[in-house]
Amino acid sequence: MLRRFRSLNVVLSIALIVGFGSLAGAQSAGADTASGRKVLTRVQPPYPELAKKMHLHGTVRVEAVVRSNGTVKSTRVLGGNPVLGEAAEDAVAKWKFDPAPSETTEVVQLAFESQ
């Protein structure tokens, strides 16, 4: 068990060094979009159990391709802690945006803080 924890710790450390993100921030409370398209409905990501156990916090950047009707077509994590990334990506996929004349790409930042 200890060996498995050390391996995970090494992987997470390497991911942070390579540029997946930093450990600073606030729990899934904050969210910002990079463009002018307004978010009508936000779904807050749950704080992952593993992140709680490891006392992880930080900011995750998610790219969302938004259809003209405001629904999210696809998402991908651009940066942030991988343990927090999946929860952030799943939440943004459920968001609703203002309708627009065409499909747009939005970059969203979600902040997680320890609970």
N, C-alpha and C positions, 0 to 999 in steps of 0.2 A: 504494500500500500504506500509506504514512504517513497519507494522508488518511483511509483507511478506519479505521485504528487511532485516529486523533484523533476520528472520528465515534463510534466505539464508546466511547471514553473519556468523551466528552461525555454520551452516553446513559446510561452507568453512573453518572456523577456526578449527573445530573439525577434518576435513579431513587433514588439514595441520599438526596438532598436532599428529595425528595417523601415519603420515608418507607418505602422498601422495606427498610431495615435499616442496620446499622452494620457497620463493618469492625473487628471485634475478636472473638477467640475461638479455638477449637481445632478441629482436623480431625475429621471425622465420628466422633469418639470418643464424644462425649457426646450423650445424648438423654434428655429429660424429658417425661413426660405431665402434663397439667394436672389430670386427674381421678384417681379412685381405681382405675380399671380397669387391671389388671396386663397388661403386655406379656409374652407367652409366647415369641415369636420375633421377633428384630430382624434386619433386613437393613441393613448399613452401606452408606451411599451411596458410590460411587466419587468421588474428588476429580477434578472436571472438568479436562481438559487446558488449556482456556482460563484457568481460575482459576489453575492452576500457572504458566502463562506470565505472567500479570498479577500474580502473587503476592497473590492475593485470599484472604481468610479472613473468617470471620464466623459469625453464627448465623442459621438459617432457621427460621421458625415455619410448621408445616404443620397444617392442620385435616383430620382424618380422620373420616369417618362410618363407624362400625363396626357391622356386623350383630350380631344377638344371638348368633350362633354364633362370633363372634370374628374373622371375616374382614373386611377393609377393603372397603367398598362404593365409596367415592369419596374423593378428596383434593383439596386446593387450598392453594396457598401464601398465607399471611397476611402474611408479611413476611420480609425478608432480601434478600441480594444476588441479583438475577435469574439471574446466571451459576451460582450454587450451588443455586437453587431447584428447578430441574428434577430434578437428581440426588437431592435430598432428597425431593421428592414421589414419584418413582419408587420409592425405597427404602421409604418408609412404606406405599405401596400393597401391599407384599409382607409386611408385618408381620402377626402373629397375636396376638390379645388373648384374655383370659379370657372365657368365655361369660358372658352376662348375660341377664336376663329380656326386655330390649328393646334396640333400636338406640340407640347413644349417639354423641355427637360428642366426639372427643378432640382436644386441641391439643397437638402435639408440637414440641419445640424440638431442633434438631440443630445441633451446633457443628462447624465446619470450621476447621482450622488449616493453615497452609502446611506443605508437606512438605519 
